Amino acid sequence: MSLKHNDPAGAHPGAGPHGLIQHYESIAQASRTMLEAAQQGDWARVEQIESRCREMIAALKQAARTDGLSESEKTRRVALLRGILKDDAQIRVRAEPWLRDLEDYLSTARNAGPTTR
């Protein structure tokens, strides 16, 4: 399956007057698309989008060397980054369900207190 031009994960950020924030917008959209793929259990698609995200992050780093953000864009960047982190956490929960089991076990053990022998 290839990335299509109308696919947010295949978007080409940086065009227009607010190029740097567009990089963040594109990464956030790809993150949402990746979460949707994870919710559907389409792990090959998740991997494909993750690879594209690495490319977009590299482009973001390059653009950040020469472009800046306005105060309103900085606020938007923070919101986008929070959304990306939230998506990432949800993807990880789906990708690694054993972590949830471990958390439940540790929580139960913690609440039970110390055992005596």
PyMOL CGO cylinders between C-alpha atoms (Angstrom):
from pymol import cmd
from pymol.cgo import CYLINDER

trace = [
    CYLINDER, 0.00, 0.00, 0.00, 1.49, 3.33, -0.98, 0.3, 1, 1, 1, 1, 1, 1,
    CYLINDER, 1.49, 3.33, -0.98, 0.94, 6.76, 0.50, 0.3, 1, 1, 1, 1, 1, 1,
    CYLINDER, 0.94, 6.76, 0.50, -1.51, 8.75, -1.58, 0.3, 1, 1, 1, 1, 1, 1,
    CYLINDER, -1.51, 8.75, -1.58, -1.30, 12.48, -2.21, 0.3, 1, 1, 1, 1, 1, 1,
    CYLINDER, -1.30, 12.48, -2.21, -4.51, 13.07, -0.27, 0.3, 1, 1, 1, 1, 1, 1,
    CYLINDER, -4.51, 13.07, -0.27, -3.20, 11.00, 2.64, 0.3, 1, 1, 1, 1, 1, 1,
    CYLINDER, -3.20, 11.00, 2.64, -2.26, 13.22, 5.60, 0.3, 1, 1, 1, 1, 1, 1,
    CYLINDER, -2.26, 13.22, 5.60, 0.62, 10.92, 6.42, 0.3, 1, 1, 1, 1, 1, 1,
    CYLINDER, 0.62, 10.92, 6.42, 2.04, 11.63, 2.99, 0.3, 1, 1, 1, 1, 1, 1,
    CYLINDER, 2.04, 11.63, 2.99, 1.55, 15.38, 3.13, 0.3, 1, 1, 1, 1, 1, 1,
    CYLINDER, 1.55, 15.38, 3.13, 4.35, 17.68, 2.09, 0.3, 1, 1, 1, 1, 1, 1,
    CYLINDER, 4.35, 17.68, 2.09, 4.66, 20.32, 4.80, 0.3, 1, 1, 1, 1, 1, 1,
    CYLINDER, 4.66, 20.32, 4.80, 6.43, 23.62, 4.48, 0.3, 1, 1, 1, 1, 1, 1,
    CYLINDER, 6.43, 23.62, 4.48, 4.49, 25.25, 1.69, 0.3, 1, 1, 1, 1, 1, 1,
    CYLINDER, 4.49, 25.25, 1.69, 2.97, 28.65, 2.26, 0.3, 1, 1, 1, 1, 1, 1,
    CYLINDER, 2.97, 28.65, 2.26, 3.76, 31.57, 4.55, 0.3, 1, 1, 1, 1, 1, 1,
    CYLINDER, 3.76, 31.57, 4.55, 3.60, 29.54, 7.77, 0.3, 1, 1, 1, 1, 1, 1,
    CYLINDER, 3.60, 29.54, 7.77, 5.79, 26.62, 6.73, 0.3, 1, 1, 1, 1, 1, 1,
    CYLINDER, 5.79, 26.62, 6.73, 7.20, 25.67, 10.11, 0.3, 1, 1, 1, 1, 1, 1,
    CYLINDER, 7.20, 25.67, 10.11, 3.83, 25.32, 11.83, 0.3, 1, 1, 1, 1, 1, 1,
    CYLINDER, 3.83, 25.32, 11.83, 2.62, 23.36, 8.81, 0.3, 1, 1, 1, 1, 1, 1,
    CYLINDER, 2.62, 23.36, 8.81, 5.30, 20.76, 9.59, 0.3, 1, 1, 1, 1, 1, 1,
    CYLINDER, 5.30, 20.76, 9.59, 3.79, 20.34, 13.06, 0.3, 1, 1, 1, 1, 1, 1,
    CYLINDER, 3.79, 20.34, 13.06, 0.26, 20.22, 11.60, 0.3, 1, 1, 1, 1, 1, 1,
    CYLINDER, 0.26, 20.22, 11.60, 1.29, 17.49, 9.14, 0.3, 1, 1, 1, 1, 1, 1,
    CYLINDER, 1.29, 17.49, 9.14, 2.97, 15.41, 11.82, 0.3, 1, 1, 1, 1, 1, 1,
    CYLINDER, 2.97, 15.41, 11.82, -0.10, 15.74, 14.06, 0.3, 1, 1, 1, 1, 1, 1,
    CYLINDER, -0.10, 15.74, 14.06, -2.37, 14.63, 11.23, 0.3, 1, 1, 1, 1, 1, 1,
    CYLINDER, -2.37, 14.63, 11.23, -0.11, 11.66, 10.50, 0.3, 1, 1, 1, 1, 1, 1,
    CYLINDER, -0.11, 11.66, 10.50, -0.21, 10.82, 14.21, 0.3, 1, 1, 1, 1, 1, 1,
    CYLINDER, -0.21, 10.82, 14.21, -4.01, 10.76, 14.14, 0.3, 1, 1, 1, 1, 1, 1,
    CYLINDER, -4.01, 10.76, 14.14, -3.95, 8.61, 11.02, 0.3, 1, 1, 1, 1, 1, 1,
    CYLINDER, -3.95, 8.61, 11.02, -1.50, 6.25, 12.70, 0.3, 1, 1, 1, 1, 1, 1,
    CYLINDER, -1.50, 6.25, 12.70, -3.80, 5.96, 15.73, 0.3, 1, 1, 1, 1, 1, 1,
    CYLINDER, -3.80, 5.96, 15.73, -6.73, 5.14, 13.45, 0.3, 1, 1, 1, 1, 1, 1,
    CYLINDER, -6.73, 5.14, 13.45, -4.66, 2.41, 11.79, 0.3, 1, 1, 1, 1, 1, 1,
    CYLINDER, -4.66, 2.41, 11.79, -3.69, 1.03, 15.21, 0.3, 1, 1, 1, 1, 1, 1,
    CYLINDER, -3.69, 1.03, 15.21, -7.34, 1.02, 16.29, 0.3, 1, 1, 1, 1, 1, 1,
    CYLINDER, -7.34, 1.02, 16.29, -8.10, -1.06, 13.18, 0.3, 1, 1, 1, 1, 1, 1,
    CYLINDER, -8.10, -1.06, 13.18, -5.18, -3.38, 13.91, 0.3, 1, 1, 1, 1, 1, 1,
    CYLINDER, -5.18, -3.38, 13.91, -3.46, -2.40, 10.67, 0.3, 1, 1, 1, 1, 1, 1,
    CYLINDER, -3.46, -2.40, 10.67, 0.10, -2.61, 12.02, 0.3, 1, 1, 1, 1, 1, 1,
    CYLINDER, 0.10, -2.61, 12.02, 1.69, -2.57, 8.57, 0.3, 1, 1, 1, 1, 1, 1,
    CYLINDER, 1.69, -2.57, 8.57, 0.04, 0.81, 7.96, 0.3, 1, 1, 1, 1, 1, 1,
    CYLINDER, 0.04, 0.81, 7.96, 1.15, 2.03, 11.39, 0.3, 1, 1, 1, 1, 1, 1,
    CYLINDER, 1.15, 2.03, 11.39, 4.73, 1.11, 10.52, 0.3, 1, 1, 1, 1, 1, 1,
    CYLINDER, 4.73, 1.11, 10.52, 4.45, 2.82, 7.13, 0.3, 1, 1, 1, 1, 1, 1,
    CYLINDER, 4.45, 2.82, 7.13, 3.14, 6.05, 8.68, 0.3, 1, 1, 1, 1, 1, 1,
    CYLINDER, 3.14, 6.05, 8.68, 5.74, 5.90, 11.44, 0.3, 1, 1, 1, 1, 1, 1,
    CYLINDER, 5.74, 5.90, 11.44, 8.46, 5.76, 8.80, 0.3, 1, 1, 1, 1, 1, 1,
    CYLINDER, 8.46, 5.76, 8.80, 6.94, 8.77, 7.04, 0.3, 1, 1, 1, 1, 1, 1,
    CYLINDER, 6.94, 8.77, 7.04, 6.77, 10.61, 10.39, 0.3, 1, 1, 1, 1, 1, 1,
    CYLINDER, 6.77, 10.61, 10.39, 10.52, 10.14, 10.82, 0.3, 1, 1, 1, 1, 1, 1,
    CYLINDER, 10.52, 10.14, 10.82, 11.01, 11.84, 7.44, 0.3, 1, 1, 1, 1, 1, 1,
    CYLINDER, 11.01, 11.84, 7.44, 8.66, 14.67, 8.41, 0.3, 1, 1, 1, 1, 1, 1,
    CYLINDER, 8.66, 14.67, 8.41, 10.47, 15.17, 11.72, 0.3, 1, 1, 1, 1, 1, 1,
    CYLINDER, 10.47, 15.17, 11.72, 13.79, 15.39, 9.89, 0.3, 1, 1, 1, 1, 1, 1,
    CYLINDER, 13.79, 15.39, 9.89, 12.27, 18.02, 7.57, 0.3, 1, 1, 1, 1, 1, 1,
    CYLINDER, 12.27, 18.02, 7.57, 10.89, 19.88, 10.59, 0.3, 1, 1, 1, 1, 1, 1,
    CYLINDER, 10.89, 19.88, 10.59, 14.32, 19.98, 12.21, 0.3, 1, 1, 1, 1, 1, 1,
    CYLINDER, 14.32, 19.98, 12.21, 15.82, 21.33, 9.00, 0.3, 1, 1, 1, 1, 1, 1,
    CYLINDER, 15.82, 21.33, 9.00, 13.13, 24.00, 8.63, 0.3, 1, 1, 1, 1, 1, 1,
    CYLINDER, 13.13, 24.00, 8.63, 13.47, 25.02, 12.28, 0.3, 1, 1, 1, 1, 1, 1,
    CYLINDER, 13.47, 25.02, 12.28, 17.05, 26.09, 11.58, 0.3, 1, 1, 1, 1, 1, 1,
    CYLINDER, 17.05, 26.09, 11.58, 15.87, 28.97, 9.40, 0.3, 1, 1, 1, 1, 1, 1,
    CYLINDER, 15.87, 28.97, 9.40, 12.18, 29.51, 10.16, 0.3, 1, 1, 1, 1, 1, 1,
    CYLINDER, 12.18, 29.51, 10.16, 10.57, 30.74, 13.34, 0.3, 1, 1, 1, 1, 1, 1,
    CYLINDER, 10.57, 30.74, 13.34, 7.12, 30.71, 14.89, 0.3, 1, 1, 1, 1, 1, 1,
    CYLINDER, 7.12, 30.71, 14.89, 4.90, 33.59, 15.91, 0.3, 1, 1, 1, 1, 1, 1,
    CYLINDER, 4.90, 33.59, 15.91, 3.53, 33.63, 19.45, 0.3, 1, 1, 1, 1, 1, 1,
    CYLINDER, 3.53, 33.63, 19.45, 0.19, 32.22, 18.28, 0.3, 1, 1, 1, 1, 1, 1,
    CYLINDER, 0.19, 32.22, 18.28, 2.02, 29.49, 16.33, 0.3, 1, 1, 1, 1, 1, 1,
    CYLINDER, 2.02, 29.49, 16.33, 4.03, 28.61, 19.44, 0.3, 1, 1, 1, 1, 1, 1,
    CYLINDER, 4.03, 28.61, 19.44, 0.76, 28.13, 21.32, 0.3, 1, 1, 1, 1, 1, 1,
    CYLINDER, 0.76, 28.13, 21.32, -0.58, 26.00, 18.47, 0.3, 1, 1, 1, 1, 1, 1,
    CYLINDER, -0.58, 26.00, 18.47, 2.67, 23.97, 18.44, 0.3, 1, 1, 1, 1, 1, 1,
    CYLINDER, 2.67, 23.97, 18.44, 2.22, 23.10, 22.13, 0.3, 1, 1, 1, 1, 1, 1,
    CYLINDER, 2.22, 23.10, 22.13, -1.35, 21.94, 21.48, 0.3, 1, 1, 1, 1, 1, 1,
    CYLINDER, -1.35, 21.94, 21.48, -0.22, 19.87, 18.51, 0.3, 1, 1, 1, 1, 1, 1,
    CYLINDER, -0.22, 19.87, 18.51, 2.61, 18.28, 20.49, 0.3, 1, 1, 1, 1, 1, 1,
    CYLINDER, 2.61, 18.28, 20.49, 0.22, 17.37, 23.31, 0.3, 1, 1, 1, 1, 1, 1,
    CYLINDER, 0.22, 17.37, 23.31, -2.10, 15.74, 20.79, 0.3, 1, 1, 1, 1, 1, 1,
    CYLINDER, -2.10, 15.74, 20.79, 0.78, 13.82, 19.24, 0.3, 1, 1, 1, 1, 1, 1,
    CYLINDER, 0.78, 13.82, 19.24, 1.88, 12.55, 22.66, 0.3, 1, 1, 1, 1, 1, 1,
    CYLINDER, 1.88, 12.55, 22.66, -1.69, 11.53, 23.49, 0.3, 1, 1, 1, 1, 1, 1,
    CYLINDER, -1.69, 11.53, 23.49, -1.99, 9.65, 20.18, 0.3, 1, 1, 1, 1, 1, 1,
    CYLINDER, -1.99, 9.65, 20.18, 1.37, 7.99, 20.79, 0.3, 1, 1, 1, 1, 1, 1,
    CYLINDER, 1.37, 7.99, 20.79, 0.30, 6.81, 24.23, 0.3, 1, 1, 1, 1, 1, 1,
    CYLINDER, 0.30, 6.81, 24.23, -2.91, 5.31, 22.81, 0.3, 1, 1, 1, 1, 1, 1,
    CYLINDER, -2.91, 5.31, 22.81, -0.97, 3.59, 20.03, 0.3, 1, 1, 1, 1, 1, 1,
    CYLINDER, -0.97, 3.59, 20.03, 1.45, 2.11, 22.57, 0.3, 1, 1, 1, 1, 1, 1,
    CYLINDER, 1.45, 2.11, 22.57, -1.43, 0.76, 24.66, 0.3, 1, 1, 1, 1, 1, 1,
    CYLINDER, -1.43, 0.76, 24.66, -2.78, -1.01, 21.59, 0.3, 1, 1, 1, 1, 1, 1,
    CYLINDER, -2.78, -1.01, 21.59, 0.64, -2.19, 20.44, 0.3, 1, 1, 1, 1, 1, 1,
    CYLINDER, 0.64, -2.19, 20.44, 1.73, -3.46, 23.83, 0.3, 1, 1, 1, 1, 1, 1,
    CYLINDER, 1.73, -3.46, 23.83, -1.30, -4.74, 25.74, 0.3, 1, 1, 1, 1, 1, 1,
    CYLINDER, -1.30, -4.74, 25.74, 0.99, -6.63, 28.09, 0.3, 1, 1, 1, 1, 1, 1,
    CYLINDER, 0.99, -6.63, 28.09, 2.00, -3.24, 29.55, 0.3, 1, 1, 1, 1, 1, 1,
    CYLINDER, 2.00, -3.24, 29.55, -1.57, -2.76, 30.73, 0.3, 1, 1, 1, 1, 1, 1,
    CYLINDER, -1.57, -2.76, 30.73, -1.53, -6.22, 32.31, 0.3, 1, 1, 1, 1, 1, 1,
    CYLINDER, -1.53, -6.22, 32.31, 1.74, -5.38, 34.05, 0.3, 1, 1, 1, 1, 1, 1,
    CYLINDER, 1.74, -5.38, 34.05, 0.37, -2.06, 35.29, 0.3, 1, 1, 1, 1, 1, 1,
    CYLINDER, 0.37, -2.06, 35.29, -2.70, -3.83, 36.66, 0.3, 1, 1, 1, 1, 1, 1,
    CYLINDER, -2.70, -3.83, 36.66, -0.53, -6.43, 38.36, 0.3, 1, 1, 1, 1, 1, 1,
    CYLINDER, -0.53, -6.43, 38.36, 1.76, -3.81, 39.90, 0.3, 1, 1, 1, 1, 1, 1,
    CYLINDER, 1.76, -3.81, 39.90, -1.19, -1.74, 41.04, 0.3, 1, 1, 1, 1, 1, 1,
    CYLINDER, -1.19, -1.74, 41.04, -2.76, -4.78, 42.70, 0.3, 1, 1, 1, 1, 1, 1,
    CYLINDER, -2.76, -4.78, 42.70, 0.55, -5.72, 44.33, 0.3, 1, 1, 1, 1, 1, 1,
    CYLINDER, 0.55, -5.72, 44.33, 1.07, -2.14, 45.53, 0.3, 1, 1, 1, 1, 1, 1,
    CYLINDER, 1.07, -2.14, 45.53, -2.44, -1.98, 47.03, 0.3, 1, 1, 1, 1, 1, 1,
    CYLINDER, -2.44, -1.98, 47.03, -2.04, -5.35, 48.74, 0.3, 1, 1, 1, 1, 1, 1,
    CYLINDER, -2.04, -5.35, 48.74, 0.94, -4.04, 50.70, 0.3, 1, 1, 1, 1, 1, 1,
    CYLINDER, 0.94, -4.04, 50.70, 3.91, -6.04, 51.93, 0.3, 1, 1, 1, 1, 1, 1,
    CYLINDER, 3.91, -6.04, 51.93, 3.55, -9.73, 52.48, 0.3, 1, 1, 1, 1, 1, 1,
    CYLINDER, 3.55, -9.73, 52.48, 4.90, -11.58, 55.45, 0.3, 1, 1, 1, 1, 1, 1,
    CYLINDER, 4.90, -11.58, 55.45, 6.51, -14.94, 55.24, 0.3, 1, 1, 1, 1, 1, 1,
]
cmd.load_cgo(trace, "trace")
